[in-house]
Amino acid sequence: MDVVLNQKNWSELKSKLRNEYPQLTDADLQHEEGMEENMLRMVEYKLKKTKEEMREIIAGYSLFSA
């Protein structure tokens, strides 16, 4: 499953992640076009989640997967 992030859904996803995982900072969730995979790897590491677990978390929020 690929994660599709764009400006439209990013602010909603960021808000949901921050609510569920308050240890995440704005810096952890800084979205730069084309750097989504790097950002997600850093979040996975900080949350001690695997890539697949992170994909499932994001997919659970709906509208964020292709």
C-alpha positions in Angstrom: 0.0 0.0 0.0 1.4 3.4 -1.0 0.7 6.4 1.1 -0.5 9.4 -0.9 0.1 12.7 0.9 -0.8 16.1 -0.5 -1.5 19.5 1.0 -5.2 18.8 1.0 -5.0 15.8 3.2 -1.8 16.5 5.0 -3.1 19.0 7.6 -5.9 16.5 8.6 -3.5 13.6 8.8 -1.0 15.7 10.8 -3.7 16.7 13.3 -4.8 13.1 13.7 -1.3 11.8 14.2 -0.5 14.6 16.8 -3.8 13.8 18.7 -3.0 10.0 18.8 0.7 10.4 19.3 1.4 13.6 21.4 5.1 12.8 21.4 5.3 13.8 17.7 6.4 17.4 17.2 5.8 19.8 14.3 9.4 19.2 13.2 8.7 15.4 13.1 5.7 16.0 10.8 7.1 18.6 8.5 5.9 17.8 5.1 8.1 18.6 2.1 7.1 17.7 -1.4 8.9 14.6 -2.6 10.3 13.8 0.9 7.3 11.9 2.3 9.1 8.6 2.6 11.9 10.2 4.7 9.5 11.9 7.0 7.5 8.7 7.4 10.7 6.7 8.2 11.5 9.2 10.9 8.0 9.0 12.4 8.2 5.2 12.3 11.4 5.3 14.2 10.2 7.7 16.8 7.0 5.7 17.4 8.9 2.4 17.2 6.6 1.2 14.5 7.3 -0.9 11.4 6.7 0.5 7.9 3.7 -1.8 7.6 2.3 -0.7 11.0 2.6 3.0 10.0 0.9 2.3 6.7 -2.0 0.6 8.6 -2.3 3.6 11.0 -2.5 6.0 8.1 -4.9 3.8 6.1 -7.1 3.7 9.2 -7.6 7.4 8.9 -9.0 6.8 5.4 -8.5 8.9 2.3 -4.7 8.7 2.7 -3.9 5.6 0.7 -4.0 4.7 -3.0 
